[in-house]
Amino acid sequence: MTMSRRKKRIIKTGMAVSALLILAGIIFGISKLFANDEQDSSGLGDETIEVRSLEMADTAVAEQGEVAQEVQALLNQYQGQPVRVYYQSLEDGSYAELNADDMVYGASAPKVILVAYTQELVARGDLSWDDTFTYTPEVHDYPQSFGSIGSGTLQNEDLTNGSFTLLDITQRTMENSDNIGADMLLHYVAYPNKDDFDQFVQNVYGVSEYNVYITARELAQATLYLYGQEERQGMLAMDQTDYDGTKLDVAQGNVFQKIGAYWPYYNHTTGFVIGEKPYLLTILTDYWSDAEIEVLVSEIDDIVVNGATAEEAAVDGEEASSENQPAASGTSEGNQGSNANDQDPSTTPAVQ
């Protein structure tokens, strides 16, 4: 059945309002975090993040500010290239985007959604970080499963009688992009609560059910929600990962990143750069190398942090690109043999 234009417009408007309310709470939470004198080594501090404050809603400006306009001018130079980008300032909510509503196979990047839902259930009291779960091959039996090989560390352990805490599984899913860990979250957390999980996904980024096919805008909304949750073990696990120093992690500031890659098809990053001018950035590509993603990240970061214009940032990016030509055989994660989520995108059911 074809959805009317009016209904589509209503749905998009509702999604935008939800995003603004979430962002408003994030801005308030960040201001509290930077005001905290006793911050931990992650730069997040010990204070609980407060989100979704209705009183703060009018401070979330969903328009392009001066910096966002420069970022947009830069992104416009990438028109026609196989890249999807969503940038958003965490100071005023201004944004820039490129092909942000194009659907793409997310590889491991959508694991942030599984972790966000896990944190939601812990916050409700339905789960505890100390709960234990046993590995069984059945964890890989779902349409959106990642498989038993590829990225992660659990595959290198004796899983015959292995029992793991929810905290351990969650941390590995983010730090190591663990495929088995993510599948355990699917099996033990998401699918036993399928109706609730679907409602969570609908509320957070406006689709009817979880899928590893996703847009840059949707993934950015899910990442934003993850950062604003009361429980933040998943977010903290993005601070130091197996992929530090690559992709988004070349930005100035403290970077919280979740990568996703499937050689030779896709290479992605989503996360936050926390510093004097904090921002969110999601980049989904049809296989750009890490070096190519890093050039775009550096250009955007140059505009946001250093006040460069789009033209100045592009020149700096060209110089960096000429000095660091990408390898022909894939990314650093691919060369390590640890980034692939061993599921062939061609065999994954497409979003209907």
Backbone torsions as a table, in degrees:
resi	resn	phi	psi	omega
1	MET	NA	133.5	-179.4
2	THR	-82.4	128.5	-179.9
3	MET	-78.8	135.2	179.3
4	SER	-66.5	154.9	177.8
5	ARG	-60.8	-38.0	-178.6
6	ARG	-64.6	-41.3	-179.9
7	LYS	-66.4	-41.8	176.9
8	LYS	-58.9	-42.5	-178.5
9	ARG	-64.5	-39.2	178.6
10	ILE	-64.3	-43.6	-179.6
11	ILE	-63.4	-46.1	-179.6
12	LYS	-63.2	-37.6	178.5
13	THR	-64.9	-42.2	178.6
14	GLY	-62.8	-40.7	178.1
15	MET	-63.2	-40.3	-179.0
16	ALA	-64.9	-42.2	179.3
17	VAL	-63.3	-41.9	178.7
18	SER	-61.2	-43.1	-179.9
19	ALA	-62.6	-39.1	179.5
20	LEU	-64.3	-41.2	-179.5
21	LEU	-65.7	-40.4	177.4
22	ILE	-63.7	-46.6	-178.0
23	LEU	-62.4	-37.3	-179.7
24	ALA	-59.0	-44.2	178.4
25	GLY	-66.0	-36.3	178.6
26	ILE	-61.4	-45.6	-179.6
27	ILE	-59.5	-43.4	179.0
28	PHE	-63.5	-41.6	179.9
29	GLY	-63.4	-42.0	179.9
30	ILE	-64.1	-40.8	179.9
31	SER	-62.2	-36.0	177.7
32	LYS	-69.5	-39.2	-177.2
33	LEU	-64.9	-44.5	-179.3
34	PHE	-72.6	-19.5	177.1
35	ALA	-81.3	-13.7	-177.9
36	ASN	-78.1	120.9	-177.0
37	ASP	-72.8	-26.1	-176.1
38	GLU	-106.3	80.3	179.7
39	GLN	-90.5	147.4	176.3
40	ASP	-80.2	179.5	-173.6
41	SER	-66.0	-19.0	179.8
42	SER	-77.6	-15.9	-177.0
43	GLY	88.6	2.7	-178.2
44	LEU	-93.7	-21.0	-178.8
45	GLY	80.1	175.9	-176.4
46	ASP	-98.3	-8.4	-173.1
47	GLU	-78.9	141.4	179.8
48	THR	-66.8	135.4	178.9
49	ILE	-77.0	132.1	176.6
50	GLU	-102.4	134.5	-174.7
51	VAL	-132.2	165.9	172.6
52	ARG	57.5	42.4	177.0
53	SER	-81.9	117.9	-179.4
54	LEU	-64.0	-32.6	-178.6
55	GLU	-66.1	-24.0	-177.1
56	MET	-92.9	-1.3	-171.5
57	ALA	-57.8	-37.3	-174.9
58	ASP	-74.8	-6.5	177.9
59	THR	-87.4	-11.1	-179.5
60	ALA	-85.4	105.3	-174.9
61	VAL	-93.3	108.8	-178.2
62	ALA	-90.3	47.4	177.1
63	GLU	-131.9	161.4	-178.7
64	GLN	-81.1	113.0	173.4
65	GLY	-78.1	-176.3	-175.5
66	GLU	-61.1	-45.2	179.8
67	VAL	-64.9	-45.7	-180.0
68	ALA	-62.3	-32.5	177.2
69	GLN	-64.7	-39.0	177.2
70	GLU	-67.8	-40.4	176.7
71	VAL	-62.2	-41.6	178.4
72	GLN	-62.4	-41.8	178.6
73	ALA	-61.5	-37.9	176.4
74	LEU	-65.6	-47.6	-178.6
75	LEU	-61.8	-33.2	179.1
76	ASN	-61.2	-25.5	178.1
77	GLN	-72.2	-14.2	179.5
78	TYR	-98.3	9.1	177.5
79	GLN	-55.5	137.6	178.9
80	GLY	89.7	-9.5	178.2
81	GLN	-93.9	154.2	-175.2
82	PRO	-79.0	66.0	-177.5
83	VAL	-141.8	142.6	179.0
84	ARG	-125.9	129.6	-171.7
85	VAL	-135.0	140.3	168.9
86	TYR	-135.6	118.2	176.3
87	TYR	-111.8	140.6	175.0
88	GLN	-148.0	130.5	174.9
89	SER	-72.1	137.7	175.8
90	LEU	-93.0	4.8	175.5
91	GLU	-92.3	-46.7	-175.7
92	ASP	-129.2	1.3	177.6
93	GLY	81.5	-0.6	179.4
94	SER	-66.1	153.7	-170.2
95	TYR	-144.9	165.8	170.9
96	ALA	-145.9	152.4	-175.4
97	GLU	-152.7	157.2	175.2
98	LEU	-145.0	120.6	179.5
99	ASN	51.6	34.9	-170.8
100	ALA	-69.3	-15.1	-179.9
101	ASP	-107.4	12.5	176.2
102	ASP	-81.1	127.7	-179.8
103	MET	-76.9	140.0	179.8
104	VAL	-149.9	154.8	175.1
105	TYR	-67.4	122.2	-172.3
106	GLY	-85.3	-6.4	-175.3
107	ALA	50.7	-128.3	-175.5
108	SER	-85.7	-9.5	-176.7
109	ALA	-58.7	-39.1	-179.9
110	PRO	-67.2	-1.8	174.6
111	LYS	-59.6	-22.7	177.5
112	VAL	-60.6	-29.1	-179.1
113	ILE	-71.0	-42.7	177.6
114	LEU	-61.9	-41.5	179.6
115	VAL	-68.5	-39.4	178.2
116	ALA	-61.8	-41.2	179.3
117	TYR	-68.3	-37.9	176.4
118	THR	-59.5	-45.7	178.1
119	GLN	-62.2	-35.6	178.6
120	GLU	-61.3	-44.6	-178.6
121	LEU	-70.2	-34.3	175.7
122	VAL	-65.0	-43.2	179.7
123	ALA	-62.8	-35.0	178.8
124	ARG	-73.1	-19.7	-175.3
125	GLY	93.9	5.1	179.3
126	ASP	-78.0	-23.2	177.5
127	LEU	-135.0	159.4	174.4
128	SER	-124.6	147.3	177.3
129	TRP	-61.8	-19.8	-179.9
130	ASP	-89.2	-5.3	176.5
131	ASP	-59.4	143.1	-179.0
132	THR	-114.1	148.0	-179.3
133	PHE	-137.2	144.3	-177.5
134	THR	-102.4	137.9	177.8
135	TYR	-70.8	137.3	172.6
136	THR	-143.2	144.6	-179.8
137	PRO	-56.6	-21.2	-179.5
138	GLU	-65.1	-15.2	179.4
139	VAL	-65.1	-16.9	-177.5
140	HIS	-97.7	11.0	-170.9
141	ASP	-90.8	9.7	-176.2
142	TYR	-100.2	153.6	-179.5
143	PRO	-55.5	-30.9	-177.1
144	GLN	-101.2	15.1	179.8
145	SER	-66.1	152.4	-178.2
146	PHE	-95.4	-23.0	178.1
147	GLY	104.0	172.4	-172.9
148	SER	-96.2	-3.5	178.0
149	ILE	-125.3	-178.5	-177.0
150	GLY	99.3	-135.9	-175.7
151	SER	-77.7	151.7	175.4
152	GLY	123.9	173.6	-178.3
153	THR	-117.5	-21.3	-179.0
154	LEU	-60.8	-32.1	-178.6
155	GLN	-64.3	-18.6	-179.4
156	ASN	-91.2	2.8	-178.2
157	GLU	-109.0	161.8	174.9
158	ASP	-76.0	106.8	-175.1
159	LEU	-95.8	5.0	-174.1
160	THR	-54.5	-50.6	178.6
161	ASN	-124.1	28.9	-174.7
162	GLY	-73.5	132.7	175.3
163	SER	-124.8	131.7	-172.6
164	PHE	-130.3	143.1	177.4
165	THR	-73.1	157.7	177.8
166	LEU	-61.8	-37.5	178.6
167	LEU	-62.6	-44.8	179.7
168	ASP	-61.7	-45.1	-179.8
169	ILE	-62.2	-44.6	-178.7
170	THR	-64.6	-45.6	-179.7
171	GLN	-63.0	-42.2	178.4
172	ARG	-64.7	-37.0	179.3
173	THR	-59.4	-34.8	-179.1
174	MET	-92.5	-48.7	-175.7
175	GLU	-67.7	-42.3	-176.0
176	ASN	-107.8	1.4	-172.9
177	SER	51.2	45.8	-170.4
178	ASP	-69.2	119.3	-179.5
179	ASN	-68.3	-42.4	178.8
180	ILE	-65.1	-41.3	177.6
181	GLY	-59.3	-45.4	179.1
182	ALA	-62.8	-39.9	179.2
183	ASP	-67.9	-31.5	174.9
184	MET	-67.5	-36.4	175.4
185	LEU	-65.9	-39.9	175.8
186	LEU	-58.9	-47.2	-172.5
187	HIS	-72.8	-43.3	-172.6
188	TYR	-97.5	-20.8	-174.9
189	VAL	-113.4	-54.3	-172.0
190	ALA	-76.8	-55.4	-172.6
191	TYR	-70.7	-32.2	173.8
192	PRO	-65.1	-17.4	178.9
193	ASN	-121.6	44.3	-168.3
194	LYS	-56.2	-46.8	-178.8
195	ASP	-62.3	-42.8	179.9
196	ASP	-68.0	-39.1	178.4
197	PHE	-62.6	-44.4	178.0
198	ASP	-61.3	-40.3	178.8
199	GLN	-66.4	-37.4	176.9
200	PHE	-60.9	-47.5	179.4
201	VAL	-61.3	-42.6	178.4
202	GLN	-60.3	-43.8	-177.9
203	ASN	-68.9	-36.9	-173.1
204	VAL	-80.2	-47.3	-178.0
205	TYR	-138.6	17.1	162.0
206	GLY	79.1	23.2	173.5
207	VAL	-116.9	162.9	-170.2
208	SER	-77.1	-26.4	179.6
209	GLU	-158.9	159.9	-178.9
210	TYR	-64.2	138.2	176.4
211	ASN	-153.8	147.2	178.5
212	VAL	-79.5	-7.0	167.8
213	TYR	-87.6	128.9	-169.4
214	ILE	-155.9	160.5	175.1
215	THR	-100.8	164.2	177.7
216	ALA	-63.7	-38.0	179.5
217	ARG	-64.7	-45.9	-179.6
218	GLU	-62.9	-45.2	-179.4
219	LEU	-64.9	-37.4	177.1
220	ALA	-63.3	-42.0	178.9
221	GLN	-63.6	-40.4	178.9
222	ALA	-66.8	-39.8	178.9
223	THR	-66.7	-39.9	177.1
224	LEU	-61.4	-42.4	179.3
225	TYR	-64.3	-43.0	179.1
226	LEU	-54.7	-44.0	-177.2
227	TYR	-66.9	-29.1	-175.7
228	GLY	-90.6	0.6	-176.1
229	GLN	-73.3	154.4	176.7
230	GLU	-61.6	-47.2	173.4
231	GLU	-81.7	133.0	-175.0
232	ARG	-134.6	24.7	177.7
233	GLN	-61.0	-39.3	178.6
234	GLY	-64.6	-41.9	179.3
235	MET	-64.9	-43.6	179.6
236	LEU	-62.8	-32.6	-179.7
237	ALA	-69.5	-15.1	177.5
238	MET	-81.9	-6.8	-176.1
239	ASP	-72.1	-44.8	-179.9
240	GLN	-128.7	110.4	-175.9
241	THR	-129.2	178.1	177.0
242	ASP	-66.3	-11.2	-173.2
243	TYR	-115.2	22.0	176.2
244	ASP	-59.1	141.7	179.3
245	GLY	86.6	1.7	179.5
246	THR	-121.7	159.2	174.3
247	LYS	52.8	-120.5	-176.9
248	LEU	-63.7	-22.9	-173.8
249	ASP	-75.7	7.8	172.4
250	VAL	-91.7	-4.5	-179.7
251	ALA	-70.9	156.5	175.5
252	GLN	-74.8	136.7	-179.2
253	GLY	111.9	-175.0	178.6
254	ASN	-91.0	119.1	-171.8
255	VAL	-104.3	133.0	174.4
256	PHE	-115.8	111.2	-168.2
257	GLN	-129.9	141.5	166.2
258	LYS	-122.0	123.0	-179.0
259	ILE	-96.7	168.7	171.4
260	GLY	-155.1	134.3	-179.5
261	ALA	-156.0	147.1	173.5
262	TYR	-145.4	99.5	-177.2
263	TRP	-71.2	134.5	2.3
264	PRO	-104.2	31.7	-172.4
265	TYR	-96.5	-49.6	-168.8
266	TYR	-137.6	150.2	175.4
267	ASN	-149.1	123.0	-169.9
268	HIS	-136.7	163.5	169.5
269	THR	-152.4	146.5	172.7
270	THR	-147.4	144.3	179.5
271	GLY	163.4	-161.9	-174.7
272	PHE	-126.4	146.8	169.2
273	VAL	-113.9	113.6	-175.4
274	ILE	-105.1	119.9	-179.7
275	GLY	-167.5	-150.5	-179.9
276	GLU	-62.2	-33.5	178.5
277	LYS	-128.0	80.8	-174.2
278	PRO	-68.4	145.5	178.5
279	TYR	-153.6	161.4	175.0
280	LEU	-103.7	143.6	176.9
281	LEU	-146.4	128.3	175.8
282	THR	-123.2	127.8	179.6
283	ILE	-131.8	121.7	178.2
284	LEU	-119.7	125.8	-174.6
285	THR	-130.2	153.4	166.3
286	ASP	-91.8	123.1	-130.4
287	TYR	-39.7	89.2	162.5
288	TRP	-78.8	150.2	172.5
289	SER	-74.5	167.9	174.5
290	ASP	-57.1	-42.2	-176.8
291	ALA	-61.5	-38.3	179.1
292	GLU	-68.1	-41.4	176.1
293	ILE	-62.6	-40.6	-177.8
294	GLU	-64.7	-32.6	176.0
295	VAL	-63.4	-47.5	179.6
296	LEU	-63.4	-42.7	177.7
297	VAL	-59.1	-45.7	-178.6
298	SER	-64.1	-37.3	178.4
299	GLU	-65.0	-46.3	178.8
300	ILE	-64.0	-43.2	-179.7
301	ASP	-63.2	-36.0	178.5
302	ASP	-62.4	-40.1	178.3
303	ILE	-67.9	-48.6	-173.5
304	VAL	-69.9	-46.7	-172.3
305	VAL	-88.8	-41.6	-173.4
306	ASN	-98.1	-6.6	179.2
307	GLY	75.9	21.0	178.8
308	ALA	-69.4	154.5	171.8
309	THR	-82.2	168.5	178.7
310	ALA	-59.9	-40.0	-179.3
311	GLU	-65.8	-44.0	179.2
312	GLU	-64.3	-41.8	-179.9
313	ALA	-64.9	-38.5	179.5
314	ALA	-65.2	-39.7	178.2
315	VAL	-63.6	-45.5	178.2
316	ASP	-61.3	-38.7	179.3
317	GLY	-65.3	-40.1	178.0
318	GLU	-63.6	-39.7	179.0
319	GLU	-65.8	-42.3	178.8
320	ALA	-65.7	-37.4	-179.8
321	SER	-65.4	-41.0	-179.8
322	SER	-67.5	-28.2	179.9
323	GLU	-82.8	-20.3	-174.6
324	ASN	-135.8	72.5	-179.0
325	GLN	-66.7	135.7	-178.8
326	PRO	-67.6	146.9	177.0
327	ALA	-70.7	149.0	-176.1
328	ALA	-78.3	-16.2	-172.3
329	SER	-99.7	12.9	174.7
330	GLY	117.5	-167.1	-175.4
331	THR	-88.6	172.9	176.8
332	SER	-61.7	-36.9	178.2
333	GLU	-65.4	-39.4	-179.7
334	GLY	-64.9	-39.8	179.3
335	ASN	-66.0	-28.7	177.0
336	GLN	-80.1	-10.7	-179.4
337	GLY	71.3	25.4	-174.2
338	SER	-125.3	4.8	-175.8
339	ASN	-100.9	-21.0	-173.3
340	ALA	-70.0	140.6	174.3
341	ASN	-101.1	97.8	-151.7
342	ASP	-57.0	12.1	-179.2
343	GLN	-89.4	123.0	178.4
344	ASP	-69.7	123.1	-179.1
345	PRO	-56.6	-28.9	-177.0
346	SER	-69.6	-17.7	-179.6
347	THR	-99.7	-3.3	179.7
348	THR	-86.5	130.3	-178.8
349	PRO	-56.8	130.3	178.5
350	ALA	-75.3	154.7	176.9
351	VAL	-64.6	130.8	-178.1
352	GLN	-79.4	NA	NA
